[in-house]
Amino acid sequence: MLITPDRFNEVNQDFLESLIKNGIEENIHLDYKEQLGSNAEIAKDLSSFANSDGGNIIYGIREVNNRPTEIIPINQPNLREKLDQIARNGIDPSLDVRIFPIHVNIEGNEGQIFLIYIPRKYPILHQAVKRAKYYKRTEFTSSPMSNFEIETAFKLVYNYEERINSLFQNRLHELNSGEYHVNIPSQTRMLIHMISIDALETNRSLNLGIVFSEFDNYLKPPGCTFGKNIERNLHGLLVSCGPEPFSDNYVGYVQLYRIGMIEAIDSSLMKPTEQLHGRHYNKPVKILGMWYLEKNIIDSCKMYLKTLEKIGAGLPIFLYISFTHLRGYKISLVPYKDSFISRDSDITKRDEILLPRIKIDSFKIDFEEKLKTSFDVFWNAFNQPGSRNYDEKGRFINQIYKS
């Protein structure tokens, strides 16, 4: 059992009591603690989960023979802050954990139980600073890693950024050769790739079934407004958008790979159009409505990161956003306040644009802020100083006053 942050709203006193009633045993992903130990002990436990497969620690539950027996409310002040400080300062490199306090009342004894979610970080190892050791999680305990285990992890992580970049470049080459998961017509496309460090482990296979029944909340193709279908395939789960009426062509898809990678492709947001922002054209023109495009990218990235967290993918995760068949396009400047200067941007001479790669070290990320530099680069390709969808303080806002 792994309680990811998207399930925190399900966890209350009744949930905790059900763990006891059903005798849910400790395992590689779950540990019960009646009390908080020393700072060094807490750091040891946190690092052991990060260096293994991730998981949960529940503080405030007594266990006997690895099974929960009683809820013991905790009344220690500022405990949440203390746990967060240990994760950040007592572990090297610092660890991003999710801490969820649960109010309980056991026969008049009120207090809190603390549920912690620790994401998988292996093969990037995290050391418990005070004890200067790397720990791992076994079925019921945390124990020091052997020299061989540490050496193996360091070999796996060696040049991992270059290896992930190579994995992406190889996949991009396959796409340029037409190796899509569904039939997408040869036209301008937007591509989003999120690749977890897990993808470097050839024997790694994540459980994708936990998102199958709710795929519309986790695997929506960018720009898709109709006909979403999910199927299992050789690589994992595929959600396609289409086909278009009277055609075998699809407008896009999302492929979730069991190795911890997402590939999302869309051809609908950048199709030549006869109407945009109140302007009508005699024939379809290559012109982009950037607020809608940027908003769609932001929302898609939020969803896909949530998906990778849900299936237990490890950090860091690398984000690649690219575009193909762009030559001849321009950006509509009509919606923005200074549109009297120019109604459209220059026409780009680039056929392909690869935005700067983004390294994601936490599942708590502000994509609006993180993507600003990437969006600025895209606008630069059209001879514009930067994205007009951010205010002077760098905040992403709806700048459109006419649609």
VOTORVEX-94598 format. One record per residue: residue in three letters; x, z, y of N, C-alpha, C in turn. Coordinates in steps of 0.1 Angstrom, whole numbers, padded with zeros to 4 digits, always signed. Layout:
N
alaXZYXZYXZY;...
END
This chain:
403
met+0009+0000-0012+0000+0000+0000+0009+0000+0012;leu+0007-0009+0021+0014-0010+0034+0004-0011+0045;ile+0005-0001+0054-0005+0000+0066+0002-0006+0078;thr-0001-0019+0081+0005-0025+0092-0003-0022+0105;pro+0003-0023+0117-0003-0019+0129-0017-0025+0132;asp-0020-0037+0126-0033-0042+0129-0044-0035+0121;arg-0040-0026+0112-0049-0017+0104-0050-0003+0109;phe-0043+0000+0120-0042+0014+0125-0056+0019+0128;asn-0065+0010+0133-0078+0015+0137-0087+0019+0125;glu-0082+0016+0113-0089+0020+0101-0085+0034+0096;val-0075+0039+0102-0069+0052+0097-0074+0063+0105;asn-0082+0072+0098-0087+0084+0104-0086+0095+0094;gln-0093+0107+0096-0092+0118+0087-0098+0114+0073;asp-0109+0106+0074-0115+0102+0061-0106+0094+0053;phe-0098+0085+0060-0088+0077+0053-0078+0085+0046;leu-0073+0095+0054-0062+0104+0048-0068+0112+0036;glu-0080+0116+0037-0086+0124+0026-0088+0115+0014;ser-0090+0102+0016-0092+0093+0005-0078+0091-0002;leu-0067+0092+0005-0054+0091-0002-0052+0102-0011;ile-0057+0114-0007-0056+0126-0016-0065+0125-0028;lys-0078+0121-0025-0088+0120-0035-0084+0110-0046;asn-0078+0098-0042-0075+0088-0051-0061+0089-0057;gly-0054+0100-0052-0040+0102-0057-0030+0091-0055;ile-0031+0085-0043-0022+0074-0039-0008+0079-0039;glu+0000+0075-0048+0014+0080-0050+0024+0074-0041;glu+0034+0081-0038+0045+0076-0030+0051+0064-0037;asn+0057+0055-0029+0063+0043-0035+0074+0038-0026;ile+0079+0026-0028+0089+0021-0020+0085+0018-0006;his+0071+0017-0004+0066+0015+0010+0059+0027+0016;leu+0059+0038+0009+0051+0050+0014+0058+0063+0011;asp+0058+0072+0021+0064+0085+0020+0056+0095+0027;tyr+0053+0106+0020+0045+0117+0027+0055+0128+0031;lys+0053+0134+0042+0061+0145+0047+0052+0156+0053;glu+0054+0168+0047+0045+0179+0052+0050+0183+0067;gln+0062+0184+0069+0068+0188+0082+0079+0178+0086;leu+0082+0178+0099+0093+0170+0103+0106+0178+0100;gly+0116+0171+0095+0128+0178+0093+0137+0177+0106;ser+0150+0178+0104+0159+0177+0115+0159+0162+0120;asn+0165+0161+0132+0166+0147+0138+0174+0138+0128;ala+0184+0143+0122+0192+0136+0113+0184+0132+0100;glu+0176+0141+0096+0167+0138+0084+0157+0127+0087;ile+0151+0127+0099+0142+0117+0103+0148+0104+0104;ala+0160+0104+0110+0168+0091+0112+0171+0085+0098;lys+0175+0094+0089+0178+0089+0075+0166+0082+0069;asp+0154+0088+0070+0142+0083+0064+0138+0069+0071;leu+0139+0069+0084+0135+0057+0091+0145+0045+0087;ser+0157+0048+0087+0167+0038+0084+0166+0033+0070;ser+0162+0042+0060+0160+0038+0046+0149+0027+0044;phe+0138+0029+0052+0128+0019+0051+0132+0006+0057;ala+0138+0007+0069+0143-0006+0076+0153-0013+0067;asn+0161-0006+0060+0172-0013+0052+0166-0017+0038;ser+0154-0015+0036+0148-0019+0023+0137-0029+0026;asp+0124-0025+0024+0113-0035+0025+0103-0031+0036;gly+0107-0022+0044+0098-0017+0054+0087-0007+0048;gly+0079-0001+0056+0069+0007+0050+0063+0018+0060;asn+0057+0028+0054+0051+0039+0062+0056+0052+0058;ile+0057+0061+0069+0059+0075+0067+0047+0082+0073;ile+0041+0091+0066+0030+0099+0071+0034+0114+0072;tyr+0036+0119+0084+0040+0132+0087+0027+0141+0088;gly+0026+0152+0080+0015+0161+0080+0007+0160+0067;ile+0013+0156+0056+0006+0156+0043+0015+0162+0033;arg+0011+0172+0027+0018+0179+0016+0017+0171+0003;glu+0028+0170-0004+0028+0162-0017+0034+0171-0028;val+0029+0169-0040+0034+0175-0052+0036+0165-0062;asn+0048+0164-0068+0051+0153-0077+0047+0139-0072;asn+0051+0137-0059+0049+0124-0052+0035+0120-0050;arg+0025+0129-0052+0011+0127-0049+0006+0136-0038;pro-0002+0131-0029-0007+0139-0017-0017+0149-0022;thr-0015+0161-0017-0024+0172-0021-0032+0179-0010;glu-0027+0178+0002-0033+0186+0013-0029+0180+0027;ile-0038+0180+0036-0035+0176+0050-0031+0189+0057;ile-0019+0188+0064-0014+0199+0071-0012+0195+0086;pro-0022+0199+0095-0022+0194+0109-0009+0199+0116;ile-0004+0190+0124+0008+0193+0132+0004+0196+0146;asn+0010+0206+0152+0006+0210+0166+0019+0210+0175;gln+0029+0203+0171+0041+0203+0179+0040+0193+0191;pro+0042+0198+0203+0041+0190+0215+0051+0179+0216;asn+0048+0168+0223+0057+0157+0225+0063+0151+0213;leu+0056+0152+0202+0062+0147+0189+0063+0132+0189;arg+0053+0125+0194+0054+0111+0194+0066+0106+0202;glu+0069+0112+0213+0081+0108+0221+0093+0111+0214;lys+0094+0123+0207+0105+0126+0199+0108+0116+0188;leu+0098+0112+0181+0100+0102+0170+0105+0089+0176;asp+0100+0085+0187+0104+0073+0193+0118+0073+0198;gln+0123+0085+0203+0136+0087+0208+0146+0086+0196;ile+0142+0092+0185+0151+0092+0173+0153+0077+0168;ala+0142+0070+0168+0142+0056+0163+0151+0048+0173;arg+0151+0051+0185+0159+0043+0195+0174+0048+0196;asn+0176+0061+0195+0189+0067+0198+0196+0072+0186;gly+0189+0075+0175+0194+0081+0164+0198+0071+0153;ile+0195+0059+0156+0198+0048+0146+0205+0037+0153;asp+0214+0031+0147+0222+0020+0152+0223+0008+0143;pro+0218-0004+0148+0211-0006+0161+0198+0000+0161;ser+0192+0002+0174+0180+0010+0175+0169+0003+0168;leu+0159+0010+0164+0148+0006+0156+0135+0006+0163;asp+0127-0005+0162+0114-0006+0168+0104-0002+0158;val+0098+0010+0160+0087+0014+0150+0074+0016+0158;arg+0063+0016+0150+0050+0019+0156+0046+0033+0151;ile+0041+0041+0161+0038+0055+0158+0023+0056+0162;phe+0015+0061+0152+0001+0063+0154-0004+0077+0151;pro-0007+0085+0162-0012+0098+0160-0027+0098+0155;ile-0030+0107+0145-0044+0107+0140-0049+0122+0142;his-0060+0123+0150-0065+0137+0152-0073+0141+0139;val-0070+0153+0135-0077+0159+0123-0082+0173+0126;asn-0092+0177+0119-0098+0191+0120-0100+0195+0106;ile-0092+0204+0101-0093+0209+0087-0098+0224+0088;glu-0111+0225+0086-0117+0239+0086-0113+0246+0099;gly-0114+0240+0110-0111+0246+0123-0097+0246+0127;asn-0088+0241+0118-0074+0240+0122-0072+0226+0127;glu-0071+0224+0140-0070+0211+0146-0055+0207+0149;gly-0053+0195+0148-0039+0190+0151-0038+0175+0149;gln-0026+0170+0147-0024+0156+0145-0016+0153+0132;ile-0019+0142+0127-0010+0136+0116-0004+0123+0122;phe+0008+0121+0119+0015+0109+0125+0019+0099+0114;leu+0013+0087+0116+0016+0076+0108+0026+0067+0115;ile+0037+0064+0107+0047+0055+0113+0049+0042+0105;tyr+0049+0031+0112+0052+0019+0105+0066+0014+0109;ile+0074+0012+0098+0088+0007+0100+0089-0007+0095;pro+0092-0017+0103+0093-0030+0098+0106-0032+0090;arg+0105-0042+0081+0117-0046+0073+0127-0052+0082;lys+0140-0047+0081+0151-0053+0089+0162-0059+0080;tyr+0162-0055+0067+0172-0061+0058+0172-0076+0058;pro+0184-0082+0059+0197-0077+0056+0205-0072+0068;ile+0198-0071+0080+0205-0064+0091+0204-0049+0089;leu+0215-0042+0087+0215-0028+0083+0214-0019+0095;his+0207-0008+0094+0206+0002+0104+0212+0015+0099;gln+0221+0021+0107+0228+0033+0103+0222+0045+0109;ala+0220+0056+0101+0217+0069+0107+0229+0074+0114;val+0229+0076+0127+0241+0078+0135+0247+0091+0132;lys+0240+0102+0131+0246+0115+0129+0253+0117+0116;arg+0247+0110+0106+0254+0111+0092+0263+0099+0090;ala+0263+0089+0099+0272+0078+0098+0270+0071+0084;lys+0258+0070+0079+0256+0063+0066+0244+0054+0067;tyr+0244+0044+0058+0233+0035+0056+0225+0040+0044;tyr+0212+0040+0046+0203+0045+0036+0194+0034+0031;lys+0189+0035+0019+0179+0026+0013+0168+0034+0007;arg+0156+0028+0006+0145+0034+0000+0144+0030-0015;thr+0143+0040-0024+0140+0037-0038+0125+0041-0040;glu+0121+0042-0052+0106+0044-0054+0101+0056-0047;phe+0108+0067-0048+0103+0080-0043+0112+0087-0032;thr+0124+0082-0031+0134+0089-0023+0142+0079-0014;ser+0150+0085-0005+0159+0078+0004+0173+0082-0001;ser+0182+0073-0003+0195+0076-0007+0205+0067-0001;pro+0218+0071+0000+0228+0063+0006+0230+0050-0001;met+0233+0039+0006+0236+0026+0000+0251+0027-0005;ser+0253+0020-0016+0266+0019-0022+0274+0009-0014;asn+0288+0010-0015+0296+0000-0008+0293-0014-0012;phe+0290-0016-0024+0286-0030-0029+0273-0035-0022;glu+0263-0026-0021+0251-0030-0014+0253-0033+0000;ile+0261-0025+0007+0264-0027+0021+0272-0040+0023;glu+0282-0043+0014+0289-0055+0015+0280-0068+0013;thr+0271-0066+0003+0262-0077+0000+0253-0081+0012;ala+0248-0070+0019+0240-0072+0031+0247-0079+0042;phe+0260-0074+0044+0268-0080+0055+0271-0095+0052;lys+0273-0099+0039+0275-0113+0036+0262-0121+0039;leu+0251-0115+0036+0238-0122+0038+0236-0125+0053;val+0240-0115+0061+0237-0116+0075+0248-0124+0083;tyr+0259-0127+0076+0270-0134+0083+0265-0147+0088;asn+0267-0150+0101+0263-0162+0107+0249-0165+0106;tyr+0240-0155+0105+0226-0158+0102+0219-0166+0113;glu+0223-0164+0125+0217-0172+0136+0219-0187+0134;glu+0232-0190+0131+0236-0204+0129+0229-0210+0116;arg+0227-0201+0106+0220-0206+0094+0205-0208+0096;ile+0199-0200+0104+0185-0202+0107+0183-0214+0116;asn+0193-0216+0125+0192-0228+0133+0194-0241+0125;ser+0202-0240+0115+0204-0251+0106+0191-0254+0098;leu+0185-0243+0093+0172-0245+0086+0162-0252+0095;phe+0161-0248+0107+0151-0254+0116+0155-0269+0119;gln+0168-0272+0121+0172-0286+0123+0169-0295+0111;asn+0171-0289+0099+0168-0297+0087+0153-0300+0086;arg+0145-0290+0090+0131-0292+0089+0126-0302+0100;leu+0133-0302+0112+0129-0311+0122+0133-0325+0118;his+0144-0327+0111+0148-0340+0106+0138-0345+0096;glu+0133-0336+0087+0122-0340+0078+0110-0345+0085;leu+0106-0338+0096+0094-0341+0103+0096-0355+0110;asn+0108-0357+0116+0110-0370+0122+0110-0381+0112;ser+0112-0378+0099+0111-0388+0089+0097-0389+0083;gly+0087-0382+0089+0073-0383+0085+0069-0374+0075;glu+0077-0363+0072+0073-0354+0061+0064-0343+0066;tyr+0052-0346+0071+0042-0336+0075+0033-0332+0063;his+0027-0321+0065+0019-0315+0054+0005-0322+0053;val+0001-0328+0064-0011-0337+0064-0008-0349+0072;asn-0017-0359+0072-0015-0372+0079-0018-0370+0094;ile-0008-0370+0102-0009-0370+0117-0005-0383+0123;pro-0013-0389+0131-0009-0402+0137+0004-0401+0145;ser+0011-0412+0146+0023-0412+0153+0020-0412+0168;gln+0020-0401+0174+0018-0399+0188+0025-0386+0193;thr+0023-0383+0206+0029-0371+0211+0024-0359+0204;arg+0034-0350+0200+0031-0338+0192+0038-0326+0198;met+0032-0315+0197+0038-0302+0200+0041-0295+0187;leu+0053-0289+0186+0056-0282+0173+0061-0268+0177;ile+0056-0258+0169+0060-0244+0170+0065-0240+0157;his+0077-0234+0157+0083-0229+0145+0087-0214+0147;met+0082-0205+0139+0087-0191+0138+0094-0189+0125;ile+0106-0185+0125+0114-0183+0113+0120-0169+0113;ser+0115-0162+0102+0120-0148+0100+0134-0149+0093;ile+0142-0138+0095+0155-0137+0088+0152-0137+0073;asp+0140-0134+0068+0137-0134+0054+0139-0148+0048;ala+0138-0158+0057+0139-0172+0052+0152-0175+0046;leu+0162-0167+0049+0176-0170+0044+0177-0165+0029;glu+0168-0157+0025+0168-0152+0011+0160-0161+0002;thr+0167-0169-0006+0161-0179-0014+0151-0173-0024;asn+0153-0160-0028+0144-0154-0038+0133-0146-0032;arg+0132-0147-0019+0122-0139-0011+0108-0145-0012;ser+0098-0138-0015+0084-0144-0016+0074-0133-0011;leu+0069-0136+0001+0060-0126+0007+0046-0128+0002;asn+0038-0117+0003+0024-0118-0001+0015-0124+0010;leu+0011-0136+0008+0003-0143+0018-0012-0141+0016;gly-0016-0136+0005-0030-0134+0002-0038-0125+0011;ile-0031-0116+0018-0037-0107+0027-0043-0113+0039;val-0039-0125+0042-0044-0132+0054-0054-0144+0050;phe-0055-0146+0037-0063-0158+0033-0077-0157+0037;ser-0084-0146+0035-0098-0145+0038-0101-0144+0053;glu-0091-0141+0061-0092-0140+0076-0083-0150+0083;phe-0082-0162+0077-0072-0171+0082-0075-0175+0096;asp-0088-0175+0100-0091-0179+0114-0085-0169+0124;asn-0082-0157+0120-0076-0147+0129-0061-0148+0129;tyr-0055-0155+0119-0041-0154+0117-0034-0168+0117;leu-0042-0179+0114-0035-0192+0112-0043-0203+0118;lys-0048-0201+0130-0055-0211+0137-0045-0222+0143;pro-0047-0234+0140-0038-0245+0145-0040-0246+0160;pro-0029-0248+0168-0030-0249+0182-0040-0260+0187;gly-0048-0257+0196-0057-0267+0202-0069-0271+0193;cys-0070-0265+0181-0080-0269+0171-0094-0263+0175;thr-0104-0272+0176-0117-0267+0180-0128-0271+0169;phe-0123-0277+0158-0133-0281+0148-0126-0282+0134;gly-0133-0281+0124-0129-0285+0110-0117-0279+0105;lys-0116-0265+0106-0104-0259+0100-0106-0256+0085;asn-0096-0260+0077-0097-0259+0063-0084-0252+0058;ile-0086-0243+0048-0074-0236+0042-0072-0239+0028;glu-0060-0241+0024-0057-0244+0010-0043-0238+0006;arg-0041-0235-0006-0028-0231-0011-0020-0243-0015;asn-0007-0243-0012+0001-0254-0017+0015-0248-0022;leu+0024-0257-0024+0037-0253-0030+0044-0243-0022;his+0043-0244-0009+0051-0236+0001+0044-0223+0005;gly+0030-0223+0003+0023-0211+0007+0009-0214+0011;leu+0005-0212+0024-0009-0215+0028-0009-0225+0039;leu-0018-0235+0038-0019-0245+0048-0033-0245+0054;val-0034-0244+0067-0046-0245+0075-0046-0258+0083;ser-0054-0268+0080-0054-0280+0087-0066-0282+0096;cys-0065-0290+0106-0075-0292+0116-0079-0307+0115;gly-0091-0309+0110-0096-0323+0108-0102-0324+0094;pro-0103-0337+0089-0099-0349+0096-0108-0353+0108;glu-0103-0362+0116-0111-0367+0127-0122-0376+0122;pro-0134-0377+0129-0145-0385+0124-0141-0399+0121;phe-0145-0404+0110-0143-0418+0105-0128-0421+0104;ser-0120-0411+0100-0106-0413+0099-0100-0403+0089;asp-0088-0407+0084-0081-0398+0075-0070-0390+0083;asn-0070-0392+0096-0060-0385+0104-0064-0371+0108;tyr-0054-0362+0108-0057-0348+0112-0050-0346+0126;val-0056-0337+0134-0050-0335+0147-0039-0324+0147;gly-0038-0316+0136-0028-0306+0135-0029-0297+0123;tyr-0020-0288+0122-0021-0278+0111-0012-0266+0114;val-0014-0256+0105-0004-0245+0105+0000-0243+0090;gln+0013-0243+0088+0018-0240+0074+0025-0226+0074;leu+0020-0217+0066+0026-0204+0064+0034-0204+0052;tyr+0047-0203+0053+0056-0204+0042+0058-0190+0036;arg+0058-0188+0023+0060-0175+0017+0074-0169+0019;ile+0083-0177+0024+0097-0172+0027+0097-0165+0040;gly+0086-0166+0048+0086-0159+0061+0088-0169+0073;met+0081-0180+0072+0082-0190+0083+0069-0196+0086;ile+0066-0199+0098+0054-0206+0102+0057-0219+0109;glu+0050-0230+0106+0051-0243+0112+0038-0247+0117;ala+0036-0249+0130+0024-0253+0136+0026-0265+0144;ile+0017-0275+0142+0018-0288+0148+0005-0292+0154;asp+0005-0297+0166-0007-0302+0173-0005-0315+0180;ser-0015-0324+0179-0014-0337+0186-0026-0339+0195;ser-0035-0328+0196-0047-0330+0204-0045-0326+0219;leu-0036-0316+0222-0034-0311+0236-0027-0321+0245;met-0021-0331+0239-0012-0340+0247-0016-0355+0244;lys-0028-0357+0241-0033-0371+0238-0036-0378+0252;pro-0033-0391+0253-0037-0398+0265-0052-0396+0268;thr-0055-0394+0281-0069-0390+0284-0074-0399+0296;glu-0088-0400+0296-0094-0407+0307-0099-0398+0318;gln-0098-0385+0316-0104-0375+0325-0096-0362+0325;leu-0091-0357+0336-0084-0345+0336-0085-0338+0350;his-0089-0326+0351-0090-0319+0364-0099-0326+0374;gly-0110-0332+0369-0119-0338+0379-0115-0352+0382;arg-0104-0357+0377-0099-0371+0380-0103-0380+0369;his-0108-0392+0372-0112-0401+0362-0103-0414+0363;tyr-0100-0419+0351-0091-0430+0350-0098-0442+0343;asn-0094-0454+0346-0100-0466+0340-0096-0467+0326;lys-0085-0461+0322-0081-0462+0308-0073-0449+0305;pro-0071-0446+0292-0064-0434+0289-0050-0434+0294;val-0046-0424+0301-0032-0423+0307-0025-0411+0301;lys-0012-0412+0302-0003-0402+0296+0000-0391+0307;ile-0009-0381+0307-0008-0371+0317-0012-0357+0311;leu-0005-0347+0316-0006-0334+0309-0013-0324+0318;gly-0022-0316+0313-0027-0304+0319-0020-0292+0315;met-0011-0287+0323-0001-0277+0318-0006-0263+0317;trp-0016-0259+0325-0021-0245+0323-0027-0244+0309;tyr-0035-0254+0305-0041-0253+0292-0031-0254+0281;leu-0020-0262+0283-0010-0263+0273-0002-0250+0271;glu+0002-0244+0283+0010-0232+0282+0002-0220+0277;lys-0011-0219+0281-0019-0208+0276-0021-0210+0261;asn-0022-0222+0256-0024-0224+0242-0011-0220+0234;ile+0000-0223+0240+0013-0219+0233+0014-0204+0233;ile+0011-0197+0244+0012-0183+0244+0003-0177+0234;asp-0010-0181+0234-0019-0175+0225-0016-0178+0210;ser-0010-0190+0207-0006-0193+0194+0006-0184+0189;cys+0015-0182+0198+0027-0174+0195+0023-0160+0192;lys+0014-0154+0200+0009-0141+0198+0003-0140+0184;met-0006-0150+0180-0012-0150+0167-0002-0151+0156;tyr+0007-0160+0157+0016-0162+0146+0026-0150+0144;leu+0030-0144+0155+0038-0132+0153+0030-0121+0146;lys+0018-0119+0150+0009-0109+0143+0008-0112+0128;thr+0007-0125+0125+0007-0129+0111+0019-0126+0103;leu+0031-0128+0109+0043-0125+0102+0045-0110+0101;glu+0040-0102+0110+0040-0088+0109+0031-0083+0098;lys+0019-0090+0097+0009-0086+0087+0014-0088+0073;ile+0022-0099+0071+0027-0102+0057+0040-0095+0054;gly+0045-0087+0064+0057-0079+0061+0070-0087+0063;ala+0070-0097+0072+0082-0105+0074+0092-0096+0082;gly+0105-0098+0080+0115-0090+0086+0119-0096+0100;leu+0125-0087+0108+0130-0091+0121+0145-0092+0120;pro+0152-0100+0128+0146-0108+0139+0139-0120+0134;ile+0130-0125+0143+0123-0138+0141+0127-0147+0152;phe+0129-0160+0149+0134-0170+0159+0122-0180+0162;leu+0120-0182+0174+0109-0191+0179+0115-0204+0185;tyr+0110-0215+0179+0114-0228+0184+0101-0236+0188;ile+0102-0241+0200+0091-0250+0205+0096-0263+0209;ser+0090-0274+0204+0096-0287+0206+0084-0297+0208;phe+0088-0309+0214+0078-0319+0217+0084-0333+0213;thr+0076-0341+0208+0080-0355+0204+0072-0365+0211;his+0077-0378+0212+0070-0389+0218+0065-0386+0232;leu+0073-0380+0240+0069-0377+0254+0072-0387+0264;arg+0080-0397+0261+0084-0407+0271+0072-0413+0277;gly+0072-0414+0291+0061-0420+0298+0050-0411+0303;tyr+0052-0398+0299+0042-0388+0304+0045-0382+0317;lys+0035-0377+0324+0037-0370+0337+0028-0358+0337;ile+0030-0349+0346+0022-0336+0347+0012-0338+0359;ser+0000-0335+0356-0010-0335+0367-0007-0323+0376;leu-0006-0325+0389-0004-0315+0399-0016-0312+0407;val-0027-0319+0404-0040-0318+0412-0045-0303+0412;pro-0044-0296+0401-0051-0282+0401-0044-0272+0410;tyr-0031-0275+0414-0023-0265+0421-0025-0266+0436;lys-0022-0255+0443-0025-0254+0457-0018-0263+0466;asp-0007-0268+0462+0001-0277+0471+0000-0291+0466;ser-0012-0295+0459-0013-0308+0454-0014-0319+0464;phe-0015-0315+0477-0015-0325+0488-0002-0332+0489;ile+0009-0325+0484+0022-0331+0484+0024-0343+0475;ser+0019-0340+0463+0019-0351+0452+0009-0348+0442;arg+0002-0359+0437-0009-0357+0428-0003-0355+0413;asp+0008-0361+0411+0014-0360+0398+0029-0358+0399;ser+0035-0353+0388+0050-0352+0387+0056-0366+0385;asp+0069-0366+0385+0076-0378+0380+0073-0380+0365;ile+0075-0392+0361+0074-0396+0346+0087-0392+0339;thr+0085-0384+0328+0097-0380+0321+0104-0392+0313;lys+0117-0392+0313+0124-0402+0305+0128-0397+0292;arg+0125-0385+0289+0128-0379+0276+0118-0382+0266;asp+0122-0386+0254+0112-0388+0243+0110-0375+0235;glu+0120-0367+0234+0119-0354+0227+0124-0343+0236;ile+0118-0331+0236+0122-0320+0243+0122-0308+0234;leu+0133-0301+0233+0135-0289+0225+0137-0277+0235;leu+0128-0268+0236+0129-0257+0245+0139-0247+0240;pro+0145-0239+0249+0154-0229+0245+0149-0220+0234;arg+0157-0217+0224+0153-0209+0213+0151-0194+0217;ile+0142-0187+0212+0139-0173+0216+0141-0165+0203;lys+0149-0154+0205+0151-0145+0194+0142-0133+0197;ile+0134-0129+0187+0124-0119+0187+0128-0107+0179;asp+0131-0096+0186+0136-0084+0179+0126-0073+0177;ser+0114-0076+0182+0103-0066+0181+0090-0073+0180;phe+0081-0066+0173+0067-0072+0172+0059-0069+0184;lys+0065-0060+0193+0058-0058+0206+0065-0066+0217;ile+0061-0078+0219+0067-0087+0228+0057-0093+0238;asp+0062-0094+0250+0053-0100+0261+0057-0115+0261;phe+0048-0123+0255+0051-0137+0254+0050-0144+0268;glu+0041-0139+0276+0040-0145+0289+0053-0145+0297;glu+0059-0133+0296+0072-0131+0303+0083-0139+0295;lys+0083-0138+0282+0094-0143+0274+0095-0158+0274;leu+0083-0165+0276+0083-0179+0276+0085-0186+0290;lys+0086-0178+0300+0087-0184+0313+0099-0193+0315;thr+0110-0189+0310+0122-0197+0311+0120-0210+0304;ser+0114-0210+0292+0112-0221+0284+0102-0231+0291;phe+0092-0226+0297+0082-0234+0304+0089-0240+0316;asp+0098-0233+0323+0105-0238+0335+0113-0250+0330;val+0120-0249+0319+0128-0260+0314+0119-0273+0311;phe+0107-0271+0306+0098-0282+0303+0095-0289+0316;trp+0091-0281+0326+0088-0287+0339+0100-0294+0346;asn+0112-0289+0344+0124-0295+0349+0125-0309+0344;ala+0120-0312+0331+0121-0325+0325+0112-0335+0333;phe+0103-0330+0341+0095-0339+0349+0098-0338+0364;asn+0111-0334+0367+0116-0332+0380+0108-0322+0389;gln+0104-0311+0382+0097-0300+0389+0106-0288+0388;pro+0106-0279+0399+0115-0268+0399+0112-0257+0388;gly+0100-0257+0383+0096-0247+0373+0081-0247+0371;ser+0076-0239+0362+0062-0238+0359+0055-0233+0371;arg+0043-0239+0374+0035-0235+0385+0024-0225+0380;asn+0025-0221+0368+0015-0212+0362+0019-0197+0363;tyr+0030-0195+0370+0035-0181+0373+0035-0178+0388;asp+0032-0166+0391+0032-0162+0405+0046-0159+0410;glu+0048-0154+0422+0061-0152+0428+0068-0140+0421;lys+0060-0131+0414+0066-0120+0406+0068-0124+0392;gly+0067-0136+0388+0069-0140+0375+0058-0137+0365;arg+0046-0135+0369+0035-0132+0361+0027-0145+0358;phe+0023-0146+0345+0015-0158+0341+0001-0156+0346;ile-0004-0165+0354-0018-0164+0359-0024-0177+0359;asn-0038-0177+0360-0045-0190+0361-0044-0195+0376;gln-0035-0204+0378-0033-0209+0391-0043-0220+0395;ile-0051-0225+0385-0060-0236+0387-0072-0232+0396;tyr-0075-0239+0406-0086-0237+0415-0097-0247+0413;lys-0094-0258+0405-0103-0269+0403-0101-0274+0389;ser-0112-0276+0382-0111-0281+0368-0121-0292+0366;
END
